[in-house]
Amino acid sequence: MDYKKAILQTVNERRARVENARILYLDLLRRSSELYETEKAIRALIIDKANGKEVDAQMAELERKKKDILASLGVKDEDLDPPYKCSKCHDTGLADGKPCSCIIKMCAGDAMLGEFSFEQSDLSVFPTEERERINKVYQTCASFCEKFPFTNKLNLLFMGKCGSGKTFIASCIANKIAQKGYSVLMMSAFALINRLHKYHTTFDESKLGYLEPLLDCDLLVIDDLGTETMMKNVTVEYLFHVINERMTDKKHTVFTTNLDDEKLRLRYGERTYSRLFDKRASVGFALSNCDLRK
Ligand SMILES: [Zn+2]
């Protein structure tokens, strides 16, 4: 889905909810003469107020009565006044003139979200000397989450074998940042490259929908870099494009990978390597083999 479609869908859904609430209220007015009379009296008071009369006490009394009647009819406040699905953009799809994080999430249908939290981790699985080291990694990550988006580094890179807990940590970070209300996309490198391949081979207006969320989300987590399909003209080129654009825009990216730095250099080339290991912008962690999940 592209931004235009997602915004339209969000606005239309909002409109439908408001319209349903209006229809429900009209139906209630037909069904309850007591509610009808109360509503009529409230409207009369509104006109009185416009004419300068003091009506506040009376109005409060009528509003109370209306509330009681609605409660007796089994109607909840949110039935008549549907809450916004997104408190950030009030279901307009735009925040500060840009697509809201709810829209970016909608457009990234194949993204997963971090499902783990730091509280779930169990450091006792580590030998004592290792525990100290991993604790430092945790503190850096916790501070990254706390300061986000005003962090010292833009990129975090977790390197380690299967079972080293790198996906777990990345998932904890994704979760924490999403909880803070930022748009977070977490996807496997495999899904990411498939998405970029679709972008590369689509030539209609839906094209941008594949790429834009990857560039615009506040935090992108690319899990298991190195396990994606190596596609000619796609994998290396678009991966660099995404990393480079995000860094230029001062946007944050978290990577996890089984590969060590030399293998990363060989696979993606010097350009991508030097972005990933840019000392001013990135920090890397080598994790060893321990399952962190409780
Ligand atoms: Zn929104």
Residues whose N, C-alpha, C, O or C-beta is under 5 A from the ligand:
A	BS01	ZN	C86 K88 C89 G93 C100 S101 C102
